[in-house]
C-alpha cells in the first residue's frame, strides 16, 4: 500500500486562487488581443471589398443613366414618347442623379475615405454634374423642340460620355 499523501484542492488556499485569476487574466488578454489583431485584416479586406463594389456600382449607375437619357432622346425624336412623357422620364433621371450626388457628398463629409477613394468620389460628382447637364439639356429640347436646344443636348451628351469613359477607364 502507498503512503497517504495530503490532497491539494484547487480551491484551498489563497495563493493558488490568485495564480489562477492571474493566469485567467493573461489568457483572456491573449484571446482578446488575438481576436483584435486577427480581425483587423478582415475589416480592411471587408472595407476594400465594400469600396470596390461601391465604385463599380457607382460607375455602372452613372453609365446607365447616361445611356437611359440617350435612349429617351432617341425615342422622343422618333416620336415614341410625347413631350409630357419624355419630360416625366427625364425629370425622374434628374431627381435620381441629384439624390446620388447628394449621397456622394455625404460620403465625402463623413471623412472616412482614403485620399484616393475620396478623389474618386469627387471625380464621380463632377461626372454626375455632366450627366445632370446632359439631362437638363434634353429636358429643354423636349420642351422646345428647337435646333439650338438639340445642339446643346448633343454637346452635353458628348461631354458626359467623355467624362464617364475617363472615370471608368474605358477606351474608345
C-alpha positions, 0 to 999 in steps of 0.5 A: 500500500502507498503512503497517504499523501495530503490532497491539494484542492484547487480551491484551498488556499489563497495563493493558488486562487490568485495564480489562477485569476492571474493566469485567467487574466493573461489568457483572456488578454491573449484571446482578446488581443488575438481576436483584435489583431486577427480581425483587423485584416478582415475589416480592411479586406471587408472595407476594400471589398465594400469600396470596390463594389461601391465604385463599380456600382457607382460607375455602372449607375452613372453609365446607365443613366447616361445611356437611359437619357440617350435612349429617351432622346432617341425615342422622343425624336422618333416620336415614341414618347410625347413631350409630357412623357419624355419630360416625366422620364427625364425629370425622374433621371434628374431627381435620381442623379441629384439624390446620388450626388447628394449621397456622394457628398455625404460620403465625402463629409463623413471623412472616412475615405482614403485620399484616393477613394475620396478623389474618386468620389469627387471625380464621380460628382463632377461626372454626375454634374455632366450627366445632370447637364446632359439631362437638363439639356434634353429636358429643354429640347423636349420642351422646345423642340428647337435646333439650338436646344438639340445642339446643346443636348448633343454637346452635353451628351458628348461631354458626359460620355467623355467624362464617364469613359475617363472615370471608368477607364474605358477606351474608345 
